[in-house]
Structures are given as structure tokens and as C-alpha cells.
Amino acid sequence: MLETDVAMQLKATHQKIAQILQYKIDEYDLTFGQLFLMMKINDNPKANQKELAKQMRFTEGAMSSVVKRLINLNMLKQVPLEADLRYNRLVVTDLGKAMIRDYKEYLIKIYQDIFDGFNEEELEKLLSALKKINNNLSKINSNV
């Protein structure tokens, strides 16, 4: 069945991309979840730990463990809130910001390499097909 073959190719593509991206994350001894948490904190500096845990679908206990690990790696630091010194906000350190910047630059290069040899028309057709697939997946997901 052609749909099965296409789905298997999409799965294989996803796995290969994840593996390639993991190589870069491994340089910093991080997981995807830890990296994305740092990016969320960087993009939402006023979010508190509880809000971030909810967005990331982490339990509060798991969130505390991840935050502690990132603090130990000097990627994050806790800064007391000026409004209430009993609470801290999370801040990405200079090392963390440099790592995020490095990772984003790596992503751009990898994305360019993935589509090497594609012309603009081929990329537009692929984008259109992937949008249809993602739309169908959203419909399926909302019915589950």
C-alpha cells in the first residue's frame, strides 16, 4: 500500500533528522527536553517554573530535576523576583545563550543540507504535501 510506504519514509526521515540533531545536543550533554526548556525560558523570561512545566508537559518534580541539572551545567541560574524574594525566576546564562545560538546555527546548516539538490518548485510541492499531512494529523488528533 502506497500510503504505508510514504508513512514509513516519513518515520525514517524523522528518525534520521532526530539522530543528526542529537549529535549537536550531545556536545553539551543535554537532552532535547532540556534544550527546548532552555529555549522556552529564553523566549519567555517572565514565565515561572510551574507554567513552564505545564507547557512542556513535565511534572513539577521532573521540572525541578531538569532545572537543577541545567543549573549544575551552568546553563541556567535562578534569580530572586524583585516583587517577592521568596520566589525565583529562571534565567539562561551566557553559556546557555551561546549554546542556543550555536544550536540554531547548526539547525540552519542541517536544513540547508537536507534539501541540497532541491529546486524551489520541488520544495514548494513538498511543503504543500507536508501541510496537508499535518492538517490530516491534526484532524485525527482532535478526534482521539
C-alpha positions as CSV (number, residue, x, y, z in Angstrom):
1,M,0.0,0.0,0.0
2,L,1.5,3.3,-1.1
3,E,0.3,5.2,2.0
4,T,2.2,2.8,4.2
5,D,5.4,3.2,2.2
6,V,5.1,7.0,2.4
7,A,4.3,6.9,6.2
8,M,7.4,4.6,6.7
9,Q,9.6,7.1,4.7
10,L,8.3,9.9,6.9
11,K,9.1,8.0,10.0
12,A,12.6,7.1,8.8
13,T,13.2,10.8,7.8
14,H,12.1,11.9,11.3
15,Q,14.4,9.4,13.0
16,K,17.4,10.4,10.9
17,I,16.8,14.1,11.5
18,A,16.4,13.5,15.2
19,Q,19.7,11.5,15.3
20,I,21.6,14.2,13.4
21,L,20.2,16.9,15.7
22,Q,21.0,14.8,18.8
23,Y,24.7,14.8,17.8
24,K,24.9,18.5,18.4
25,I,22.9,18.3,21.7
26,D,25.3,15.6,22.9
27,E,28.2,18.1,22.7
28,Y,26.5,19.9,25.6
29,D,25.5,16.7,27.5
30,L,21.8,17.7,27.1
31,T,18.6,16.0,26.0
32,F,16.0,17.5,23.6
33,G,13.7,18.3,26.5
34,Q,16.4,20.2,28.4
35,L,17.3,22.1,25.3
36,F,13.7,23.0,24.5
37,L,13.1,24.1,28.1
38,M,16.1,26.4,27.8
39,M,14.8,27.9,24.6
40,K,11.3,28.4,26.2
41,I,12.9,30.2,29.2
42,N,15.0,32.3,26.8
43,D,11.9,33.2,24.8
44,N,9.6,33.6,27.8
45,P,11.8,35.2,30.6
46,K,8.8,36.0,32.8
47,A,7.3,32.5,32.9
48,N,7.5,30.8,36.2
49,Q,8.6,27.2,36.7
50,K,5.1,25.9,37.2
51,E,3.9,27.5,33.9
52,L,6.9,26.1,32.1
53,A,6.3,22.6,33.5
54,K,2.7,22.8,32.2
55,Q,3.8,24.0,28.7
56,M,6.5,21.3,28.5
57,R,4.1,18.6,29.9
58,F,6.6,17.9,32.7
59,T,5.5,17.0,36.2
60,E,6.7,19.6,38.8
61,G,9.1,17.0,40.2
62,A,10.6,16.3,36.7
63,M,10.8,20.0,36.1
64,S,12.7,20.6,39.3
65,S,15.2,17.8,38.3
66,V,15.7,19.3,34.9
67,V,16.2,22.8,36.3
68,K,18.7,21.5,38.9
69,R,20.7,19.7,36.1
70,L,20.7,22.8,33.9
71,I,21.9,25.0,36.8
72,N,24.7,22.4,37.6
73,L,25.7,22.6,33.9
74,N,25.8,26.5,34.2
75,M,23.1,26.8,31.5
76,L,20.5,28.3,33.8
77,K,20.6,30.4,37.0
78,Q,17.9,31.3,39.5
79,V,17.3,35.0,40.2
80,P,15.1,36.2,43.0
81,L,11.9,38.0,41.9
82,E,12.1,41.7,42.9
83,A,8.4,41.7,43.7
84,D,8.7,38.7,46.1
85,L,12.1,37.5,47.1
86,R,10.7,34.1,48.2
87,Y,10.4,33.2,44.5
88,N,12.9,32.8,41.8
89,R,12.8,33.2,38.1
90,L,14.9,31.2,35.7
91,V,17.4,32.9,33.5
92,V,19.5,31.5,30.7
93,T,23.2,32.1,31.4
94,D,25.7,33.4,28.8
95,L,26.9,29.8,28.3
96,G,23.3,28.7,27.8
97,K,22.6,31.6,25.3
98,A,25.8,30.7,23.4
99,M,24.7,27.0,23.2
100,I,21.2,28.0,22.0
101,R,22.8,30.3,19.3
102,D,25.2,27.5,18.3
103,Y,22.4,25.0,18.0
104,K,20.2,27.4,15.9
105,E,23.1,28.0,13.5
106,Y,23.6,24.2,13.3
107,L,19.9,23.8,12.5
108,I,20.1,26.2,9.6
109,K,23.1,24.4,8.2
110,I,21.5,21.0,8.6
111,Y,18.2,22.2,7.0
112,Q,20.1,23.5,4.0
113,D,22.0,20.2,3.7
114,I,18.8,18.2,3.9
115,F,17.3,20.0,0.9
116,D,20.5,20.1,-1.2
117,G,19.7,19.5,-4.8
118,F,16.0,20.5,-4.5
119,N,14.8,23.4,-6.6
120,E,12.3,25.9,-5.3
121,E,9.4,24.3,-7.1
122,E,10.2,20.9,-5.6
123,L,10.4,22.4,-2.1
124,E,7.1,24.2,-2.6
125,K,5.4,20.9,-3.6
126,L,6.9,19.1,-0.7
127,L,5.8,21.9,1.7
128,S,2.3,21.7,0.3
129,A,2.1,18.0,0.8
130,L,3.5,18.1,4.3
131,K,1.0,20.8,5.2
132,K,-1.8,18.5,4.0
133,I,-0.4,15.6,6.1
134,N,-0.1,17.8,9.2
135,N,-3.6,19.1,8.7
136,N,-4.9,15.5,8.5
137,L,-2.9,14.5,11.6
138,S,-4.5,17.5,13.5
139,K,-7.9,16.3,12.5
140,I,-7.1,12.7,13.6
141,N,-5.6,14.0,16.9
142,S,-8.7,16.1,17.7
143,N,-10.9,13.1,17.2
144,V,-8.9,10.8,19.5
